[in-house]
Amino acid sequence: MSARANRAISKPAHLKALASPVRQELIDLLVRTGPASAAELGRLIQRPADGLYYHLRELQRVGLVSSAEMRERAGRTEELFRAVHQVPTLRHDPSPGGNSPAVIAIVSSMLRLGIRDFKKGAASPEVRAHGVRRELWALRVTGWLSPTQLAGANRQIRALHEMPGRRSPRGKLYGITILLTPLGHRGRKKQRRTRSPRRENAR
């Protein structure tokens, strides 16, 4: 794996491209499937391949996707695409003038994908909603974490991020959406600006 493939995503063009839920999903799939055609990707997410070409070309234009090879299948030539970053991670700069607006746009798209997938899963009569092989979860917990507990939560989130493997005959495609955020801003009170005392008009 090249050093470039390990580098965190931080370029403005990359962040802008990933604000699209479709492009996020394509990157996620290519990381797991390896080189794949637009038709293969379309079958996985039940989208027409023609509609994915534009997004694949945009990802290719900014350098998040590259062309892997050309393949002959059923008498047709098709292009295979691969993800440039094999472990996609974002480099967030929350400082003033940083890239928070772009990162927030990406996270908003992640949550829209999660909501869409949850709605479809919840409407399926075959989905498992209980037990050790439960397939549908919605979780929000509010509470206090010590520095040690926060480190533990980060380890578990990383482990969950690394758990899904490549496509296998026994595997099933799932979407996992996680959000961890501090709530300290809720307790901050805006300081009132002190007014200078008015001078009485001289009589």
N, C-alpha and C positions, 0 to 999 in steps of 0.2 A: 504494500500500500504506500502510495507516495505521500510526502509531507503535505502536499497541497490537499490531498483527500482528507487528511486529519485536521486541517486548519478550521477553526470556527468561522462561521459565516458572519461577515460584518460589512461587506461592501454595500453601499446604498442601492445599487442596481439589483443585487441579490435579494436584499430585504424587500424591496418594492415588488419583485417578482413573486415572492412567497406570500404576499398579502392575499393572493388568490387561493381560495379553498381547493380548487381543482388542481392547481400546481403543487400545493402541499401534499395532496393525496397521491399525485403521480410520483413525487420524490419519495414518499414513504414506501410506495409499492416497489419502485425500482431498487431501493436499498435492500428489500427483502427478497425480491424475485431474481435479482441479477438482470443481465441484458434481456429486454423484452420489446416486442413490437407494440404499436398503438392498438392493434386488434386484440392482442393478449391482455393488455392493460384494460381495455374497454370491457372485455368479458368479465374481468375480476370485479370491476366496480359498476357493471351494468350501465355503461355509457357507450354511445356510438363512437367508433374509432375516429370517424371524420372530425368530430368535435374536439378530439384530444390533440390532433396534429398541431393546431395553432398554439396550444399551451406548451407542448413539447418543443416546438420551434423557439418559443420565447425563452424557455428554460435553457435551451441550447445556445441561444444568442447571448445570454448573460453569463454563461459558463457554469451553470448548475447541472446540466445534462450534456452528455457527449454522445456521438454516434459510435456504436460498438462495431457493427458489421452489417453487410447486406446478406439476406438469406432468401433462397428460393423455396417457396412452399405453395403447393397446389398450382404450380404453373405461374405463380406470381412472385415478383421480387418485392421483399419488404425490408425496411430498415429496422434494426434493433437499436434501442437506446439504453444508456446506463447512467446511473447517478455518479457525479464526480466525487461528492463527499459520501464516503461509505458509512460514516457516523455523523449525520448532520446535527450540528449544534449551533446555536446563535450566540454571538458575542454582544451582550447587552451593555451599553454604556449609559447608565442612568443620570450622569452628571448633566448640569445645565448645558444645553447645546449638543447633547449626545443624541443617541438614536432611539430614545424611548418611544416617540410617536410611531416609528416604523415597526418596532417590536410589538407595540400595543395593537397595531393593525394586523400583524401576523397572529397574535394570540386570539384576537377577536374572530379571525377566520377559523382557528383551531376549535374554538368553542361552538361556532356555527356548524362545523362538521360534526362535532360531538352531539349537538342537539338533533341534527338531522338523522344521524345514525341511531340515536336513542329512540326517536319517534318511530322509525321503521322497525326497530327491534321490538318495541313495546306493542306494535300492532300485529306482530306475527304470533299466531296461535302455537307455533312449535317452539318458541323461545323458552329456555329454562330460567325461571325466576327464583328458584330456591335450591338449596343443597350445595354439595361440594363442587358441582359442575355448573353452578349458576352462571348465566351468560349476560345478564343485564344488571348493571349497578349504577346508582346515582348516590354520590357521597359528598356531604359537606359537614365538617366538624369545626367548631370554634372553641378555642381553648388556649392555654398557655403552654409553651414548650421551653424547657431549659436549653442551654447551648448543647448539652449532650444529647437531648432528645431531638433537637433540630438536626444535628449531625446524623442521628439514626434515621430520621425521616428522609434525609437526602440519600443515604445509602439504599434505603428501600425503594425510593423512586428510581434511582439509577438501575437497581436490579430489575425492576419492572420494565424499564426502558430496554434493557438488554435481553429480556426473556423471550420475546417473539423471535422465532427462527425463520429460516427460509421456507419457501413453500414445500409441503410434503403431502403425500397421498392421504395421510391420516389427519392432517391439520385442517383447520377451518379459519377463514379470514375474520379477524376481530379488529375493532378500533378501541384504543385505550386513551382517554383524555384525562390529564391530571392538572390540577391547579393548586399551588401553594403560595400564599401571599401574607405579608405582615398586615396587621390591622391597627398599628400604632397611630396611624394618621387620624383615626376616629377620636382619639383623646386629645388631639392638639386643638387648642383654642386660638382663634385668630386674635392677635393683639390689636387692641383699638389704638388708633392714632390719637395721641394726646394733642389737644388743641391749645394753642397759645392763648393766654388770657386776653380778653378784649380790653382795649384801652378805652377808658371813659372819655367821651368828648370833652374837651376843655370848654368851660363856660366863660 
